[in-house]
């Protein structure tokens, strides 16, 4: 298992290196250029020229890239042209909010999607199966931002069951040692603060996790149906293996490999969907800050945040690879 982890970590290096090149060239191709973005309203031709000379933006692209890569390796991701704060500081401030939101959305997607897909496969061809297929199709086709507005209007504005914006109520006085509001409330035993933060997470997480939930349910259903018709399942059933154990130890376990792959791929979808979800709910995370950076052409933030998100996505896929060996010991033997 340790050898597999080291192999996957080694593959991350060329992957992230190639991504950094594409990201660097993409940002440099945006209109205006870095100097214009940094100067903002003060971007006169003379000022732009001075800044290009000062930061080396007038040098060949390969020299700019080597310099930028060297700064990245030193932990220097630049300074935001909007807040005038280091990008790394901005990221560490907003990273917990997005992780909380993504984690809860993933828990909802997995916790509902896998049982729903399994039950649909078990009762294949019946009303429950057809209902699940229709519901999953609706879940995939509804845009995240539309569902977010719908949930916000119904459950926050009309019914008042949940808060409509933010991570925590403005009147709530709470201690935040880690930046993870729910966890902070539990650690400090401020139960009201933890509950309030959790309520603020529910609607954004439901909106964000809707598409992954539908996809996981469909993949689980298809995988379970395929495994149920496999020869080794029929053999186990003929040998008298009891149905509960057969479903748990043989069917469900073997059906989890494609589901695990799907879950890993959904992490990227959740991180990208957080941009829209956080904007709708005014959730102060990476997604909303990245959306503002796109409109304001904040080059340093775009480069740094996208690279950070790519690292998280790559680590999520590493976790999926490791899970293969846990789910199916035969995978460890092959590697």
C-alpha positions in Angstrom: 0.0 0.0 0.0 2.9 2.4 0.9 4.5 1.7 -2.5 1.3 2.5 -4.3 1.0 5.8 -2.4 4.6 6.7 -3.3 4.0 5.9 -7.0 0.9 8.1 -7.2 2.7 10.9 -5.4 5.5 10.7 -7.9 3.0 11.0 -10.7 1.7 14.2 -9.2 4.9 16.1 -9.9 4.8 16.0 -13.8 1.0 16.5 -13.6 1.2 19.6 -11.5 4.2 20.8 -13.6 2.3 20.6 -16.8 -0.7 22.2 -15.2 1.4 25.1 -14.0 2.7 25.7 -17.5 -0.9 25.8 -19.0 -2.1 28.0 -16.1 0.7 30.4 -16.6 0.2 30.7 -20.3 -3.6 31.1 -19.9 -3.4 33.9 -17.4 -0.9 35.7 -19.5 -3.3 35.5 -22.5 -6.0 37.3 -20.6 -6.7 40.9 -21.8 -5.0 43.7 -20.0 -2.0 41.9 -18.6 -0.8 41.5 -15.0 0.5 45.1 -14.8 -2.9 46.5 -15.7 -4.7 44.3 -13.2 -2.3 45.3 -10.4 -2.5 49.0 -11.1 -6.3 49.1 -11.5 -7.6 52.6 -12.1 -4.0 53.9 -12.0 -3.0 51.9 -15.1 -1.6 54.7 -17.2 0.7 53.7 -20.1 3.7 55.0 -18.2 2.8 53.2 -15.0 2.2 50.0 -16.8 5.6 50.2 -18.5 7.3 50.9 -15.1 5.5 47.9 -13.5 6.4 45.6 -16.4 10.0 46.5 -16.0 9.9 46.2 -12.2 8.3 42.8 -12.1 9.8 41.4 -15.3 6.6 41.2 -17.2 8.4 42.5 -20.3 10.8 39.6 -20.3 10.4 36.5 -22.4 7.7 34.1 -21.2 10.1 31.3 -20.3 12.0 33.7 -18.0 8.8 34.9 -16.4 7.7 31.3 -15.9 11.0 30.2 -14.3 10.8 33.2 -11.9 7.2 32.5 -11.1 7.8 28.8 -10.5 10.7 29.7 -8.2 8.4 32.0 -6.2 5.8 29.2 -5.9 8.4 26.7 -4.5 9.2 29.3 -1.9 5.6 29.7 -0.9 5.2 33.1 -2.5 2.0 33.0 -4.6 1.9 36.8 -5.2 -0.3 39.5 -3.8 -4.0 40.1 -4.7 -4.6 43.2 -6.7 -7.9 43.8 -4.9 -7.2 43.2 -1.3 -3.5 43.9 -1.4 -3.0 40.8 0.8 -0.8 37.7 0.0 -2.6 35.1 -2.0 -1.5 32.4 0.4 -3.1 34.3 3.3 -6.3 34.8 1.4 -6.4 31.1 0.6 -5.8 29.9 4.1 -8.5 32.3 5.4 -11.1 31.0 2.9 -10.0 27.4 2.5 -11.9 26.1 5.6 -15.2 27.4 4.4 -15.0 25.6 1.1 -13.7 22.4 2.7 -16.7 22.4 5.1 -19.1 23.0 2.3 -17.6 20.4 0.0 -17.3 17.8 2.7 -21.0 18.1 3.7 -22.0 18.0 0.1 -20.0 14.9 -0.5 -21.4 13.3 2.7 -24.9 14.0 1.4 -24.1 12.7 -2.1 -22.5 9.5 -0.8 -24.8 8.9 2.1 -28.0 9.2 -0.1 -26.6 8.2 -3.5 -25.2 4.8 -2.7 -28.2 3.5 -0.7 -30.6 4.9 -3.3 -28.7 3.3 -6.2 -28.5 0.0 -4.4 -32.2 -0.1 -3.5 -33.1 0.8 -7.1 -30.9 -2.1 -8.4 -32.4 -4.5 -5.9 -35.9 -3.7 -6.9 -35.1 -3.4 -10.6 -38.0 -2.8 -12.9 -40.4 -1.8 -10.1 -41.8 1.6 -9.1 -38.9 2.5 -6.8 -36.4 1.8 -9.5 -38.2 3.9 -12.1 -38.6 6.7 -9.5 -34.9 6.7 -8.7 -33.9 6.8 -12.4 -36.3 9.8 -13.1 -35.1 11.6 -9.9 -31.5 11.1 -10.9 -32.1 12.5 -14.4 -33.8 15.5 -12.9 -30.9 16.0 -10.5 -28.3 15.9 -13.3 -30.1 18.3 -15.5 -31.0 21.0 -13.0 -28.2 23.7 -13.0 -26.5 24.2 -9.6 -27.2 27.9 -9.5 -30.9 27.5 -10.3 -31.3 24.9 -7.6 -29.4 27.1 -5.2 -31.7 30.0 -5.8 -34.8 27.7 -5.6 -33.7 26.2 -2.2 -32.8 29.7 -0.9 -36.2 31.1 -1.9 -38.3 28.3 -0.6 -36.5 27.2 2.6 -34.9 30.5 3.6 -37.1 33.3 2.4 -40.5 31.7 2.4 -40.4 29.1 5.2 -37.5 30.7 7.2 -36.2 27.2 8.2 -32.6 28.0 7.3 -30.4 31.1 7.0 -30.1 32.6 3.5 -26.5 33.9 3.4 -23.2 33.7 5.1 -21.4 31.1 7.3 -22.7 32.2 10.6 -25.3 34.7 12.0 -23.8 38.2 12.5 -25.1 38.4 16.1 -23.4 35.1 17.0 -20.3 35.6 19.1 -18.0 32.6 18.6 -14.3 31.6 18.8 -12.7 30.4 15.6 -9.3 28.7 16.3 -9.2 26.7 13.1 -11.5 28.5 10.7 -13.8 25.5 10.4 -16.9 27.0 12.1 -18.7 23.7 12.9 -15.5 22.1 14.2 -14.6 25.3 16.2 -18.0 25.2 17.9 -17.5 21.6 18.9 -13.9 22.1 20.1 -14.7 25.2 22.2 -18.0 23.6 23.4 -20.0 26.6 21.9 -22.8 24.3 20.9 -25.0 27.2 19.7 -22.3 28.4 17.4 -21.7 24.9 16.0 -25.4 24.4 15.4 -25.8 27.9 13.7 -22.8 27.2 11.4 -24.3 23.8 10.5 -27.6 25.4 9.6 -25.8 27.9 7.3 -24.2 24.9 5.6 -27.3 22.8 4.8 -28.8 24.7 1.9 -25.5 25.3 0.0 -24.5 21.7 0.6 -27.8 20.4 -0.7 -27.4 22.5 -3.9 -23.8 21.6 -4.4 -24.3 17.9 -3.7 -27.3 17.4 -5.9 -25.5 16.5 -9.2 -22.9 14.2 -7.5 -25.8 12.5 -5.6 -27.6 11.8 -8.9 -24.5 10.6 -10.6 -23.4 8.3 -7.7 -26.9 6.8 -7.5 -27.0 6.0 -11.2 -23.4 4.5 -11.2 -24.2 2.5 -8.1 -27.4 1.1 -9.6 -25.7 0.1 -12.9 -22.7 -1.5 -11.0 -24.9 -3.5 -8.6 -27.1 -4.8 -11.5 -23.9 -5.9 -13.3 -22.4 -7.6 -10.3 -25.7 -9.4 -9.4 -25.5 -11.2 -12.7 -21.8 -12.3 -12.4 -20.9 -15.9 -12.2 -19.2 -15.7 -8.7 -22.5 -14.3 -7.3 -24.5 -17.1 -8.7 -21.9 -19.6 -7.3 -22.0 -18.0 -3.9 -25.8 -18.1 -3.9 -25.8 -21.8 -5.0 -23.4 -22.7 -2.1 -26.0 -21.4 0.3 -24.5 -18.1 1.3 -27.2 -16.2 3.2 -28.8 -13.3 1.3 -27.8 -10.5 3.8 -24.1 -11.6 3.7 -24.2 -12.2 0.0 -25.4 -8.7 -0.6 -23.0 -7.1 1.8 -19.8 -9.1 1.3 -20.1 -10.0 -2.4 -22.4 -7.8 -4.3 -22.0 -4.4 -2.7 -18.3 -4.7 -2.1 -17.5 -5.7 -5.7 -19.9 -3.0 -7.0 -18.0 -0.2 -5.1 -14.9 0.0 -7.4 -16.6 2.0 -10.2 -18.5 4.0 -7.5 -15.2 4.9 -5.8 -13.9 6.2 -9.1 -17.0 8.3 -9.6 -16.7 9.8 -6.2 -13.1 10.8 -6.9 -14.2 12.5 -10.1 -17.0 14.3 -8.3 -14.5 16.2 -6.1 -13.5 18.3 -9.0 -17.2 18.9 -9.8 -17.8 20.0 -6.2 -14.9 22.4 -6.2 -16.0 24.0 -9.5 -19.6 24.1 -8.4 -18.6 25.9 -5.2 -18.0 29.0 -7.3 -21.7 29.3 -8.2 -23.0 28.0 -4.9 -20.9 30.3 -2.7 -21.8 33.3 -4.8 -25.6 32.6 -4.4 -25.4 32.1 -0.7 -22.7 34.8 -0.1 -20.6 32.1 1.4 -17.1 33.4 2.1 -15.0 30.6 0.6 -12.6 30.0 -2.2 -15.3 29.8 -4.8 -16.8 33.2 -4.3 -13.4 34.8 -4.0 -12.3 33.1 -7.2 -15.4 34.4 -9.0 -14.6 37.9 -7.9 -11.0 37.5 -9.1 -12.2 36.4 -12.6 -14.3 39.6 -13.0 -11.5 41.8 -11.6 -8.7 40.0 -13.5 -6.8 39.4 -10.3 -4.0 37.3 -11.9 -2.2 36.3 -8.7 -5.4 35.0 -7.2 -6.4 33.1 -10.3 -3.0 31.4 -10.6 -2.7 30.6 -7.0 -6.2 29.4 -6.3 -6.6 27.3 -9.4 -3.3 25.6 -8.6 -4.4 25.0 -5.0 -7.7 23.4 -6.2 -5.8 21.2 -8.6 -3.6 19.9 -5.8 -6.7 19.1 -3.7 -8.3 17.4 -6.7 -5.1 15.3 -7.3 -4.9 14.3 -3.7 -8.6 13.2 -3.8 -7.9 10.9 -6.8 -4.9 9.6 -4.8 -7.3 8.7 -2.0 -9.5 6.9 -4.6 -6.6 4.8 -5.8 -5.7 3.8 -2.3 -9.3 2.9 -1.6 -9.2 0.4 -4.4 -6.8 -1.8 -2.4 -9.0 -1.5 0.7 -12.2 -2.4 -1.2 -10.7 -5.2 -3.2 -7.5 -6.9 -1.9 -6.9 -8.3 -5.5 -6.0 -4.8 -6.6 -3.1 -4.7 -4.1 -1.8 -8.0 -5.5 -1.8 -6.6 -9.1 0.2 -3.6 -8.1 
